[in-house]
């Protein structure tokens, strides 16, 4: 190592040019770096979606979901299979282990689906396996208003034909959902009395339109040397064409046109959903990205496309981006960058005060940007994006850079006091501690190696942080032994230190340092003579700190305040759109009266073509969702605003209002439909599952464990069940399908074809006059034509009864489940509540969601913690060739726990994955202090000092470098700990743990280590140690 250092100080220009080259390439790497909120995680989840029109949830479950689940379950590498059977659609979600290739899984899955395709109902659509998860939220929302009020009704069709196509062609865009507005259609409105009079049926009318409205290729005809194509043309060009379509002929052979039995006109479909922005009707575009796509890059493309849309269609519409996920991502990432810069500046100031020199801090001021850019170059090479994880690792890496630099600075300054030349002091000082900083670097690398090899979600999530730390501290080591001694020599003739030292601040800091050093020496001597005093203090501190571990709230991941929240409204089942809109309007007024709220985007009900709402079970005129976006710098937190709004909202109990703070970023990735509280009740009977769910919610409310509680079986639908008389229908040669066509057209209408009308592609909807079938009695009297030409009333063919059924049936594996969800607001144990519940035979409750993820992740990180401790012990034993001395150094690890749990409690933080990672990180830092002390103890013993004097002298020598190391790391993390910037909530618990852990270990390791070394070395001939 000495030859490397000597080469660097003897050829400074070569070293500087090499670093300049690294800086240039680092700038290029930084410019091309991707910006993401979290590492790019390809989550191994595949959705299988199958449609079966007009089927009930139970029919969907038995005929589609179960057969598909049984077949899919044989694919290798599956961790979990969940499903939801809704009216007319089946959604199966297959979650694979992270080591499974999603591409291969997709191939295997499709093969299994193809094997049982013939076993599914003929009318069912082909199952679609997709990596697009319909449960994921839109990453952007665009509101559109018409420029002229007269265009409001035609705006939606204009957007579908002109705007939507622009957005969906963007690479990486999965789906664009339009909500709100009016849907144009052509109605063929049947008069049932005239239909009976003319003796025609609904199926006959439908067939005549479908068969007439078609162009059919008819082959070709040879003409001379050419073959000309033949094509029959029949597509409708006008509404008159529909009216003139012949249904049949009467007994006298006179044709019966559609115009004789029905009115044909253009209209707007009855609205089942609408969208509002800040209390005004509008159209909202919900943009969904493909799985694994970069939100920031895609958002930039959308912004450019939106500018083009506003320019091109300036006379028609005004489009505005009101929600953009990438804004929070950018703010979080660059906020963390500014926190790093502020932390580095604070560390620079404290370094000047402690070293009493401008030379060393100036050198550090030069090498910090150089080291950062060198790290960015490595980020680019290893394809690491700028995200909260990698930048969090970089923040810790900067702290390590200060640590290694401080050790080198202190060693060079110490050699200068021996009246050596600046050149010799730089070489000797750097070489003297090269082994120590190499050991410190290796211990930190060893700490994070186990995390890289964890192949679960936690391993993948934190691996970029671990790699970032490893890369940055490797750069720190390289910079410390190359550029620091080089710059020290180059700055030999600088003379501004004397002016700084004369400043009162420096004089005061020097006095404080000397006072602290003298106090430390006195206390060390006292504890060497009376070690029981120190041990009693340590044991009291550990015991007191451990108490807080049991009262500290626990959660999987810290909640991030991203400046928005969602209100989910569930009106009484079967409520009208107007009724639900009235509730939404009341809440909108409350929200808009709050000065901290910027935007209120409401989606009430669901449009007929709202695929996402149907898949997620959120369709219906009784459902509404309000997204609330806060101003840039609100006076209150999101949680405080939610509580204030919750207090002001007052509705009856049968109207459910739930709040979602949208801050559990990781939880939403793991389970998009999940909540912080997720309890699965397993069983088979739906009524029993529903009863258990209600009882469980009552107990959770009584214990005040959670808020916004709901269960997946609480939503019931009132319906009329029509049971056909099979004997009667068979005797009249009528099929269920034939009769169902009558009922569907009578009650709802049916889209049977399309027409190109005035440049619009419109659905042709067949329906019966609204006032003809507007109650149950009229429906029962509906006339149905038999094959013999006679008419029979529906009541003579079927029994109609009112019924209540579940709107969806969920399954996990081979069992039905009722999912109880909510937001945790207490640290009370849920296990005790579940254990005290008396469940029927064959029923059980499983804790899922955050609790399941937390338990699994804590086990993995505990394994990483234990493995890292063992590896560090092995490294120290190899370095110092002593099992006993390495054990002493490892004994300093428990010291870091003193004060950590009380500090988290006082800061209002929970014990979560971020905090646990801070403990893992402290392993390397705390042991480094012990290793550094032992290095100088060996040097003192080699100078033929007595053991007691060597112990005290070594403590005094390492006091300043350890103080500088800890203070620079602490100050570097203070902006993150106190959340000076957006998104810092995720890293804050880790920063607090590291700060308090360093303070604790600094205060006690400088006393405990000397005492342990003293009594162990005293019992053996320490000359062998020399």
KEMAR-855733 format. One line per 4 residues: number of its first residue (from 1); their letters; for each residue x, z, y of C-alpha. Coordinates in steps of 0.001 Angstrom, whole numbers, plus 500000, padded with zeros to 6 digits. Example, Ala and Ser with C-alpha at 12.3 -4.5 7.8 and 13.67 -1.06 7.14 Angstrom:
! KEMAR-855733
1	as	512300 507800 495500; 513670 507140 498940
//
This chain:
! KEMAR-855733
1	xxxx	500000 500000 500000; 502885 500828 502355; 504231 497272 502073; 500808 495863 503021
5	xxxx	500586 498103 506089; 504165 497310 507091; 503441 493579 506844; 500365 493986 509096
9	xxxx	502207 495909 511848; 505192 493567 511705; 503031 490409 511992; 500148 491448 514261
13	xxxx	499292 487893 515432; 498775 486748 511830; 496448 489684 511185; 494480 489063 514383
17	xxxx	494073 485339 513647; 492842 486112 510156; 490257 488501 511600; 489233 485973 514251
21	xxxx	488532 483473 511472; 486410 486092 509671; 484520 486790 512929; 483745 483090 513487
25	xxxx	482380 482648 509971; 480505 485960 510350; 478725 484652 513462; 477693 481541 511522
29	xxxx	476447 483734 508666; 474451 485939 511063; 472887 482914 512755; 471677 481560 509402
33	xxxx	470539 484918 508017; 466934 485277 506891; 464834 488033 508459; 462431 489878 506149
37	xxxx	460803 493303 506154; 461957 494053 502619; 464214 492272 500130; 462667 489105 498728
41	xxxx	460995 490432 495617; 459462 487989 493153; 456791 490287 491793; 456018 489372 488155
45	xxxx	452250 489225 488551; 450018 486338 487477; 446274 486018 488101; 443942 484170 485745
49	xxxx	440710 483118 487476; 437704 481668 485624; 434343 480719 487090; 431030 480850 485253
53	xxxx	428184 480149 487723; 425174 482493 487861; 426460 484771 485061; 426120 488551 485458
57	xxxx	429206 490824 485380; 428401 491959 481817; 428037 488357 480622; 431327 487464 482342
61	xxxx	433001 490433 480645; 431787 489632 477137; 431970 485837 477197; 435118 485263 479288
65	xxxx	437156 488340 480238; 437415 489930 476771; 438373 486754 474844; 440949 485785 477482
69	xxxx	442410 489313 477656; 442767 489492 473863; 444613 486175 473793; 446782 486845 476857
73	xxxx	447756 490296 475577; 449962 488763 472865; 452412 487302 475430; 455749 489129 475402
77	xxxx	457015 491257 478300; 453596 492398 479556; 453478 495828 481197; 449824 495973 482153
81	xxxx	446681 493835 481972; 443776 494625 484285; 440608 492645 484847; 437504 492545 486980
85	xxxx	434288 490824 485961; 432093 489903 488905; 428983 487808 489277; 430019 484282 488381
89	xxxx	433763 484912 488173; 436413 486622 486039; 439773 487758 487435; 442499 488922 485054
93	xxxx	445747 490258 486497; 448774 490264 484202; 451761 492325 485275; 455090 491643 483540
97	xxxx	458292 493655 483451; 460884 492658 486045; 463305 491245 483496; 460707 488662 482477
101	xxxx	460989 485201 484027; 457710 484474 485820; 458096 480723 485200; 458427 481216 481440
105	xxxx	455609 483776 481519; 453373 481211 483223; 454076 478643 480480; 453356 481160 477700
109	xxxx	450206 482327 479459; 448819 478796 479803; 449528 478127 476126; 447508 481208 475124
113	xxxx	444649 480183 477438; 444550 476662 475953; 444265 478116 472436; 440900 479747 473175
117	xxxx	439550 477303 475775; 436984 475971 473277; 435678 479493 472603; 434584 479947 476234
121	xxxx	431117 478853 477458; 430824 475114 478105; 429657 475651 481695; 432628 477898 482476
125	xxxx	435372 476348 484589; 438854 475886 483190; 440834 479158 483566; 443408 478821 486343
129	xxxx	446670 480779 486018; 448281 481221 489428; 451001 483268 491090; 448877 483400 494223
133	xxxx	447338 486861 494255; 443870 486757 495890; 444116 490521 496507; 446997 490035 498945
137	xxxx	446104 490251 502625; 446343 487367 505058; 449714 487326 506816; 448254 485745 509975
141	xxxx	444840 485526 511622; 443859 482918 514228; 440724 483123 516381; 439104 479963 517722
145	xxxx	436531 479631 520509; 434829 476360 521580; 435750 475019 525013; 432069 474206 525624
149	xxxx	429277 476491 524446; 427311 473436 523387; 429951 472738 520705; 429666 476179 519069
153	xxxx	427504 475033 516156; 429599 471978 515352; 432929 473821 515745; 433313 474920 512121
157	xxxx	432951 471437 510650; 435390 470120 513273; 437941 472791 512277; 437507 472032 508569
161	xxxx	438212 468344 509092; 440893 468515 511806; 442563 471950 512069; 442583 473316 508536
165	xxxx	444390 470272 507163; 447158 470687 509752; 447791 474271 508659; 447461 473756 504898
169	xxxx	450081 471017 504887; 452731 473507 506072; 455191 474135 503253; 454672 477640 501864
173	xxxx	451010 477917 502913; 448818 478837 499950; 445343 478911 501407; 443455 478866 504716
177	xxxx	440085 480612 504746; 437581 479869 507538; 435174 482652 508476; 432324 482500 510949
181	xxxx	430594 479579 512605; 427771 477400 511360; 427741 475134 508323; 425992 471788 508696
185	xxxx	423924 470476 505809; 421208 467972 504945; 418113 469651 503570; 415676 468148 501123
189	xxxx	412876 470685 501584; 410223 470377 498874; 406575 471136 499510; 405484 472726 496176
193	xxxx	401845 471783 496638; 402638 468099 497274; 405137 468154 494404; 402358 469366 492072
197	xxxx	399894 466871 493503; 402262 463954 492866; 403128 465353 489434; 406920 465444 489821
201	xxxx	409380 468215 489005; 412407 469729 490681; 414824 468425 487983; 413378 464911 488479
205	xxxx	413946 465097 492253; 417488 466361 491715; 418289 463663 489151; 416957 460865 491366
209	xxxx	419196 461899 494287; 422330 462400 492175; 421933 459099 490282; 421108 457082 493428
213	xxxx	423868 458483 495675; 426795 456922 493840; 429138 453929 493891; 430059 452766 490392
217	xxxx	432846 450336 489360; 431233 447500 487318; 434275 445691 485977; 435492 442291 487209
221	xxxx	434400 438651 487373; 436727 435599 486989; 436468 433255 489988; 438842 430329 489772
225	xxxx	442358 431699 489306; 441380 435218 490328; 439574 438232 488875; 437360 439831 491503
229	xxxx	436302 443452 491106; 432614 444255 490773; 431271 447419 492400; 427712 448694 492679
233	xxxx	427104 450444 495994; 424451 453115 496325; 425887 455922 498427; 423573 457145 501136
237	xxxx	424332 456000 504662; 421398 457668 506435; 418676 460262 505957; 416170 457423 505555
241	xxxx	418020 456352 502408; 417303 459789 500918; 413634 459701 501915; 413214 456256 500323
245	xxxx	414779 457265 497014; 412225 456769 494220; 411579 459806 492025; 409125 458201 489605
249	xxxx	405948 456088 489537; 402415 457389 489240; 399849 456363 486660; 399010 453220 488604
253	xxxx	402664 452194 488888; 403047 453076 492551; 406531 454451 493317; 406788 458064 494555
257	xxxx	409590 458372 497148; 411237 461687 498000; 409698 461482 501486; 406271 461930 499895
261	xxxx	407013 465382 498484; 409826 466676 500720; 411085 466770 504287; 414636 465438 504794
265	xxxx	416507 466555 507882; 419885 467764 509123; 420168 471489 509791; 422482 474494 509656
269	xxxx	422668 476702 506611; 421371 480269 506851; 424326 482416 507840; 425565 484917 505264
273	xxxx	428659 485816 507234; 430068 485769 510743; 433290 486571 512585; 433805 488358 515901
277	xxxx	436731 489016 518209; 436456 491914 520657; 432676 491828 520336; 432218 488051 520732
281	xxxx	431242 485529 518043; 434100 483222 517071; 435730 481534 514108; 438641 483246 512366
285	xxxx	441218 481475 510215; 442839 483734 507597; 446224 482360 506514; 447602 483251 503074
289	xxxx	451179 482476 502099; 452518 481546 498695; 454049 484323 496635; 457679 484999 497582
293	xxxx	457572 482991 500833; 459358 484302 503920; 456763 485512 506440; 459028 485076 509476
297	xxxx	460013 481485 508676; 456423 480535 507837; 455130 482223 511009; 457493 480111 513139
301	xxxx	456116 476950 511545; 452524 478085 512154; 453295 478872 515816; 454625 475340 516356
305	xxxx	451629 473812 514578; 449243 475955 516627; 450798 474702 519869; 450243 471148 518657
309	xxxx	446610 471908 517714; 445862 473417 521142; 447417 470397 522858; 445756 467761 520664
313	xxxx	442269 469303 520756; 442402 470879 524217; 438950 469527 525100; 437330 470923 521951
317	xxxx	438730 474374 521239; 441031 477217 522169; 443042 478772 519309; 444948 482042 519577
321	xxxx	447103 483920 517090; 445825 487512 517185; 447422 488987 514075; 450902 488138 512870
325	xxxx	452642 490103 510129; 456000 488683 511209; 455843 490462 514599; 456119 493860 512932
329	xxxx	458863 492536 510649; 460937 491274 513602; 460339 494455 515619; 461322 496637 512667
333	xxxx	464478 494716 511816; 465751 494325 515385; 464660 497886 516178; 466878 499064 513353
337	xxxx	469719 496894 514698; 469399 498533 518143; 469301 501943 516483; 472602 501069 514785
341	xxxx	474132 499997 518088; 472941 503177 519839; 474191 505309 516974; 477579 503595 517062
345	xxxx	477799 504193 520831; 477038 507915 520401; 479650 508141 517659; 482147 506368 519949
349	xxxx	481593 508981 522685; 482037 511962 520362; 485173 510383 518942; 486700 510142 522415
353	xxxx	485940 513794 523088; 487400 515001 519800; 490523 512814 519686; 491233 513297 523415
357	xxxx	492456 509737 523536; 491031 506383 524558; 493321 504412 522296; 491643 505271 518968
361	xxxx	488032 504873 520213; 489003 501576 521890; 490409 500330 518596; 487196 501438 516891
365	xxxx	485147 499664 519561; 486990 496471 518637; 486816 496748 514860; 483141 497796 514597
369	xxxx	481780 494375 515693; 484488 492659 513665; 483592 494667 510557; 479874 494059 511089
373	xxxx	480384 490313 511380; 482607 490350 508302; 479789 492138 506461; 477258 489547 507699
377	xxxx	479525 486859 506284; 479360 488585 502894; 475572 488915 503300; 475393 485152 503739
381	xxxx	477637 484509 500723; 475630 486871 498476; 472236 485629 499842; 471212 488997 501320
385	xxxx	468613 488866 504094; 468420 491101 507157; 465767 493629 506188; 465048 497335 506371
389	xxxx	466978 497961 503170; 470132 495962 503880; 470305 497157 507504; 469749 500736 506355
393	xxxx	472728 500280 504067; 474683 498773 506953; 473888 501834 509103; 475425 504054 506454
397	xxxx	478302 501602 506093; 479095 501962 509804; 479218 505709 509284; 481712 505145 506470
401	xxxx	483752 502916 508788; 483979 505796 511248; 484948 508122 508403; 487817 506018 507080
405	xxxx	488972 505191 510603; 488948 508864 511617; 491083 509803 508639; 493606 507063 509498
409	xxxx	493603 507995 513219; 494174 511678 512426; 497004 510881 510046; 498746 508562 512557
413	xxxx	498359 511140 515358; 499736 513840 513036; 502801 511703 512330; 503283 511064 516064
417	xxxx	503516 514837 516633; 506570 514769 514327; 508302 512557 516957; 508240 509442 514845
421	xxxx	508001 506018 516462; 504601 504409 516911; 505526 501768 514316; 506687 504300 511747
425	xxxx	503761 506630 512463; 501305 503785 511911; 502904 502803 508604; 503452 506344 507308
429	xxxx	500138 507711 508586; 498078 504906 507072; 499957 504927 503767; 499706 508717 503564
433	xxxx	495896 508693 503421; 495405 505309 501742; 494804 506992 498398; 492294 509396 499930
437	xxxx	490213 506689 501669; 490434 504476 498565; 489096 507407 496533; 486328 507971 499117
441	xxxx	485393 504297 498964; 485320 504284 495178; 483181 507428 495014; 480605 505839 497316
445	xxxx	480648 502610 495296; 480204 504620 492100; 477241 506474 493626; 475356 503224 494202
449	xxxx	476393 501289 491099; 473662 502881 488911; 470990 501751 491393; 472095 498125 491103
453	xxxx	471603 498256 487344; 468073 499715 487466; 465888 496735 486559; 462561 498171 487704
457	xxxx	460875 497633 491080; 462834 500535 492621; 466135 499094 491432; 465335 495684 492904
461	xxxx	464011 497226 496140; 467085 499382 496773; 469710 497112 495235; 470209 495248 498532
465	xxxx	470795 498566 500303; 473298 499532 497618; 475053 496149 497805; 475072 496340 501629
469	xxxx	476748 499761 501503; 479299 498605 498929; 480151 495480 500938; 480332 497299 504294
473	xxxx	482530 500160 503036; 484803 497658 501299; 485196 495911 504663; 485780 499337 506252
477	xxxx	488587 500059 503806; 490130 496650 504446; 489889 497103 508236; 491329 500624 508107
481	xxxx	494550 499593 506363; 495052 496286 508191; 493705 496081 511704; 493808 499789 512741
485	xxxx	497595 500254 512333; 498115 496770 513836; 496116 497559 516975; 497734 500999 517236
489	xxxx	501116 499299 517545; 499793 496653 519985; 498361 499366 522252; 501654 501286 522285
493	xxxx	502264 500762 526010; 498769 501691 527219; 498844 504615 529648; 495178 505341 530435
497	xxxx	494946 508331 528060; 496552 510678 530598; 493872 509925 533199; 491091 510599 530679
501	xxxx	492535 513883 529494; 492578 515175 533075; 488795 514688 533316; 486869 518024 533211
505	xxxx	484678 516855 530312; 487719 516249 528117; 489241 519560 529121; 485991 521344 528269
509	xxxx	485680 519584 524916; 489294 520467 524100; 488556 524130 524827; 485441 524051 522658
513	xxxx	487358 522453 519815; 490133 525039 520000; 487582 527846 520053; 485853 526380 516996
517	xxxx	489161 525974 515163; 490226 529572 515903; 486821 530874 514805; 487066 528852 511624
521	xxxx	490524 530244 510839; 489340 533836 511361; 486287 533362 509161; 488301 531631 506449
525	xxxx	490746 534552 506315; 487786 536968 506218; 486109 535147 503326; 489398 534848 501434
529	xxxx	489641 538652 501580; 485910 539244 500953; 484551 536204 499038; 481337 538012 498033
533	xxxx	480093 537716 501626; 480275 533914 501460; 478695 533702 498013; 475768 535912 499095
537	xxxx	475190 533648 502137; 475335 530535 499968; 472942 531883 497322; 470499 533073 499999
541	xxxx	470597 529638 501640; 470002 527796 498368; 467122 530124 497414; 465479 529865 500855
545	xxxx	465823 526071 500854; 464382 525785 497328; 461162 527526 498429; 460410 524622 500759
549	xxxx	460724 522166 497876; 457482 523531 496423; 455509 523439 499696; 456898 520111 500878
553	xxxx	454368 517221 500633; 455324 514527 498138; 454589 510833 498319; 455950 507651 496829
557	xxxx	457005 505988 500067; 456862 507132 503702; 453945 505721 505651; 455006 503255 508326
561	xxxx	453036 503082 511580; 452717 499310 511967; 450301 499505 514873; 447131 498474 513056
565	xxxx	444448 499764 510730; 441369 498508 508912; 437807 499828 508775; 435801 498877 505686
569	xxxx	432014 499079 506035; 429622 499096 503097; 425999 499064 504183; 423088 499929 501904
573	xxxx	422977 497405 498995; 420915 494261 499706; 421029 494904 503467; 420564 491891 505728
577	xxxx	423352 490374 507799; 421657 491553 511008; 421572 495145 509753; 425304 495135 508902
581	xxxx	426123 493392 512195; 424342 496198 514057; 426586 498795 512404; 429706 496737 513159
585	xxxx	428697 496367 516815; 428386 500155 517220; 431882 500648 515784; 433293 497794 517885
589	xxxx	432071 499462 521090; 433745 502737 520087; 436991 500930 519319; 437068 498803 522476
593	xxxx	436532 501898 524647; 439937 503185 523448; 442772 502072 525763; 445285 502137 522891
597	xxxx	443406 499336 521106; 444198 495717 521948; 442231 493613 519455; 439219 494130 517194
601	xxxx	438688 491370 514613; 435476 491717 512608; 434444 489887 509475; 430800 490649 508652
605	xxxx	429301 489480 505383; 430932 486481 503737; 430470 482752 504062; 429176 480750 501118
609	xxxx	432604 479180 500528; 434582 482421 500977; 436604 482278 497765; 438797 485291 498628
613	xxxx	435815 487580 499301; 434145 486595 496021; 437319 487146 494009; 437907 490577 495573
617	xxxx	434287 491634 495129; 433809 491919 498900; 431089 489296 499233; 427602 490148 500380
621	xxxx	425735 490624 503628; 426133 494414 503332; 429954 494263 503584; 432056 494191 506760
625	xxxx	435742 494556 507507; 437216 495306 510926; 440937 494891 511621; 442117 496932 514607
629	xxxx	445386 496053 516374; 446942 498500 518834; 448722 497761 522116; 452530 497472 522090
633	xxxx	453239 501060 523178; 450185 503200 522401; 450002 506758 523681; 448775 507963 520297
637	xxxx	449805 507252 516714; 447666 505149 514389; 446677 508264 512427; 445551 510064 515592
641	xxxx	443480 507063 516697; 441859 506818 513247; 440869 510491 513364; 439470 510115 516866
645	xxxx	437386 507067 515835; 436280 508822 512635; 434938 511758 514686; 432931 509437 516954
649	xxxx	431335 507426 514131; 428104 508898 512815; 425974 507146 510202; 423851 508278 507279
653	xxxx	425621 509048 503971; 424355 505889 502274; 426427 503817 504737; 430066 504110 503681
657	xxxx	432827 503828 506280; 436425 503909 504993; 439675 503735 506953; 442938 502182 505785
661	xxxx	446041 502765 507921; 447806 499764 506257; 451066 501732 506447; 451832 501957 502750
665	xxxx	453845 498728 502675; 455428 499246 499250; 452170 500474 497719; 450398 497289 498837
669	xxxx	453080 495218 497090; 452765 497182 493856; 448959 497216 493893; 447248 495187 496661
673	xxxx	443854 496711 495828; 445234 500205 495316; 445268 503302 497509; 447477 506354 497824
677	xxxx	445079 508069 495432; 444227 505966 492397; 442491 507606 489416; 441389 505544 486421
681	xxxx	438517 506912 484315; 438653 505247 480888; 435608 504852 478633; 432946 502366 477546
685	xxxx	429500 503346 478824; 429075 502327 482471; 426541 505053 483279; 428809 507760 481867
689	xxxx	431801 506354 483744; 429759 506326 486944; 428632 509938 486457; 432191 511139 485808
693	xxxx	433343 509273 488915; 430725 510974 491103; 431600 514413 489689; 435303 513795 490239
697	xxxx	434741 512738 493864; 432637 515884 494460; 435471 518073 493180; 438097 516234 495252
701	xxxx	435933 516618 498370; 435391 520303 497650; 439127 520897 497344; 439742 518697 500437
705	xxxx	442405 516748 498550; 441543 513312 499947; 439387 511370 502384; 437641 507979 502207
709	xxxx	436827 508534 498542; 434971 505854 496612; 434624 504690 493019; 434397 501144 491742
713	xxxx	431011 501671 490044; 429224 503215 493027; 428184 499819 494418; 424903 498883 492773
717	xxxx	422846 495742 493234; 419071 495682 493187; 417866 492597 491403; 414938 490974 489638
721	xxxx	415648 490216 486003; 413712 487232 484633; 413317 487418 480843; 411958 484188 479356
725	xxxx	409536 484235 476474; 411481 482125 473945; 408458 481386 471745; 406264 480265 474639
729	xxxx	409069 478182 476210; 409929 476574 472868; 406326 475654 472182; 406221 473852 475530
733	xxxx	409645 472262 474863; 411148 474004 477897; 414735 475273 477953; 416115 478250 479842
737	xxxx	418364 475930 481840; 415387 473783 482905; 413378 476812 484086; 416458 478330 485800
741	xxxx	416815 475167 487913; 413304 475758 489260; 414050 479413 490078; 417383 478658 491728
745	xxxx	416000 475917 493978; 412970 478049 494814; 414912 481160 495749; 418241 479966 497133
749	xxxx	418521 476219 497017; 421127 474122 495270; 423865 471809 496584; 423308 468710 494489
753	xxxx	425274 465965 496268; 427037 464928 499503; 426442 462447 502296; 428685 460970 504977
757	xxxx	426518 461493 508053; 427691 460892 511627; 431359 461274 510596; 430632 464559 508805
761	xxxx	430764 465136 505043; 427612 467206 504506; 426143 468892 501452; 422690 467774 500381
765	xxxx	420802 470967 499541; 417622 470886 497527; 415247 473774 498275; 411597 474734 498519
769	xxxx	409860 475431 501814; 410808 478931 502881; 407271 480196 503460; 406187 478902 500046
773	xxxx	408374 481313 498073; 408968 484356 500251; 407822 487174 497978; 407655 488082 494291
777	xxxx	404011 487099 493916; 404638 483542 495163; 407661 483265 492867; 405524 484268 489866
781	xxxx	403007 481584 490833; 405673 478867 490977; 404392 475791 489083; 406749 474401 486444
785	xxxx	406189 470954 484982; 406257 470616 481203; 407402 467474 479319; 403718 466610 478749
789	xxxx	403156 466390 482510; 401182 469608 482759; 402079 472485 485101; 402410 476131 484068
793	xxxx	403089 479167 486233; 406414 481027 485915; 404587 484301 485169; 403195 482683 482008
797	xxxx	406697 481883 480768; 408695 484954 481791; 408534 488652 482502; 410041 489648 485883
801	xxxx	411288 493231 486301; 413248 495020 489014; 416652 496311 487895; 419826 497948 489237
805	xxxx	423240 496816 487985; 426939 497196 488820; 428378 494506 491034; 431628 494480 489041
809	xxxx	433122 495769 485783; 436815 496645 485680; 439007 496950 482616; 442528 498146 481969
813	xxxx	443877 496899 478669; 441029 497109 476151; 439072 499821 477945; 436500 499805 480732
817	xxxx	437514 501840 483764; 435964 503375 486840; 438583 503539 489604; 438377 506409 492088
821	xxxx	440361 505672 495252; 441071 507464 498504; 443669 508595 501010; 445574 511763 500133
825	xxxx	445629 514432 502827; 446826 517454 500874; 449708 518589 498699; 447333 520233 496234
829	xxxx	447791 519295 492614; 445361 516683 491333; 446413 517457 487754; 444723 520874 487831
833	xxxx	441444 519353 489073; 441482 516745 486296; 442363 519285 483608; 439430 521519 484613
837	xxxx	436947 518654 484225; 434947 518586 481001; 434883 515006 479753; 432769 513532 476933
841	xxxx	434541 512516 473734; 436343 509184 474147; 436765 509468 477930; 439944 510263 479826
845	xxxx	441311 510212 483371; 444662 508614 484117; 446536 509148 487371; 447673 505788 488708
849	xxxx	448609 504277 492023; 451095 506232 494126; 451366 509227 491771; 452232 506989 488811
853	xxxx	454771 504998 490828; 456279 508183 492290; 456752 509838 488909; 458361 506753 487395
857	xxxx	460633 506133 490417; 461763 509765 490713; 462785 509714 487055; 464835 506554 487588
861	xxxx	466548 507919 490720; 467172 511266 488980; 468908 509337 486223; 470951 507458 488860
865	xxxx	471814 510794 490544; 472977 512371 487266; 474924 509273 486213; 476602 509029 489619
869	xxxx	477634 512715 489414; 479190 512134 485997; 481021 508994 487150; 482348 510774 490255
873	xxxx	483623 513620 488081; 485351 511108 485812; 486937 509363 488828; 488199 512637 490340
877	xxxx	489549 513785 486982; 491452 510516 486622; 492756 510710 490189; 493963 514319 490123
881	xxxx	494610 514608 486367; 492742 517920 486229; 489327 518651 484737; 489157 522080 486377
885	xxxx	489965 520920 489900; 487465 518056 489621; 484826 520557 488550; 485546 522571 491716
889	xxxx	484987 519513 493870; 481735 518729 492063; 480617 522306 492800; 480204 521354 496443
893	xxxx	477218 519109 495549; 474588 521922 495500; 475702 522894 499009; 474107 519785 500452
897	xxxx	470653 521028 499429; 470878 523941 501855; 468690 523147 504815; 467469 519721 503633
901	xxxx	464000 520721 502439; 463277 523041 505410; 464405 520246 507763; 462056 517706 506153
905	xxxx	459231 520232 506449; 459964 520967 510121; 460165 517241 510952; 456768 516727 509310
909	xxxx	458185 514478 506585; 457401 514318 502897; 459781 514299 499974; 459752 510638 498947
913	xxxx	461923 507866 497578; 463703 507441 500922; 464620 511149 501007; 465733 511037 497365
917	xxxx	468007 508102 498160; 469561 510214 500908; 470483 512813 498285; 472125 510138 496145
921	xxxx	474082 508909 499167; 475299 512441 500002; 476972 512687 496605; 479850 510463 497686
925	xxxx	480167 511849 501218; 480240 515519 500159; 482799 514929 497404; 484940 512955 499873
929	xxxx	485337 516114 501971; 486549 517999 498919; 488942 515204 497953; 490390 515033 501480
933	xxxx	490946 518789 501582; 492773 518697 498248; 495008 515827 499429; 496248 517928 502348
937	xxxx	496510 521036 500182; 498964 519166 497968; 500933 518062 501072; 501071 521679 502346
941	xxxx	502209 522964 498954; 504908 520294 498832; 506225 521654 502136; 507021 524886 500221
945	xxxx	504359 527000 501878; 502824 530031 500212; 499481 529468 498545; 497443 531514 501050
949	xxxx	499189 529865 503992; 498775 526427 502426; 495057 527093 501886; 494564 528110 505534
953	xxxx	496817 525381 506933; 495075 522677 504909; 491735 523868 506185; 492948 523656 509776
957	xxxx	494368 520152 509199; 491185 518708 507683; 488906 520541 510127; 489135 517802 512740
961	xxxx	488892 514705 510461; 485966 516206 508506; 484321 517264 511785; 484800 513757 513189
965	xxxx	483601 512109 509967; 480449 514178 509822; 479654 514047 513526; 480119 510287 513810
969	xxxx	477878 509711 510761; 475298 512190 512073; 475229 510662 515573; 475077 507187 514076
973	xxxx	471906 508166 512179; 470179 510195 514916; 468328 507148 516412; 466970 506373 512936
977	xxxx	466078 510000 512177; 464138 510392 515425; 462464 506959 514997; 463491 505521 518342
981	xxxx	462354 502051 517209; 459456 500556 515226; 459727 500603 511456; 462250 503466 511426
985	xxxx	459701 505656 509585; 460874 504184 506305; 464541 505128 506861; 463875 508352 508795
989	xxxx	463581 510748 505785; 466836 509388 504363; 468583 509825 507746; 467311 513424 508071
993	xxxx	468505 514266 504555; 471967 512812 505247; 472279 514556 508646; 471246 518012 507385
997	xxxx	473189 517558 504142; 476373 516746 506087; 475903 519734 508385; 475376 522042 505414
1001	xxxx	478269 520690 503378; 480593 520756 506418; 479766 524369 507177; 480204 525596 503624
1005	xxxx	482723 523245 501964; 485406 524236 504497; 484970 527828 503302; 483921 527571 499656
1009	xxxx	486541 524997 498604; 489573 526946 499942; 488337 530110 498216; 487780 528361 494872
1013	xxxx	491126 526584 495039; 492856 529825 496042; 491601 531883 493105; 492105 529137 490516
1017	xxxx	495583 528105 491690; 496567 531749 492012; 496059 532183 488256; 498393 529360 487381
1021	xxxx	501785 528234 488514; 500826 525926 491328; 504311 524442 491264; 503033 522182 488500
1025	xx	500388 520982 490914; 503079 520014 493369
//
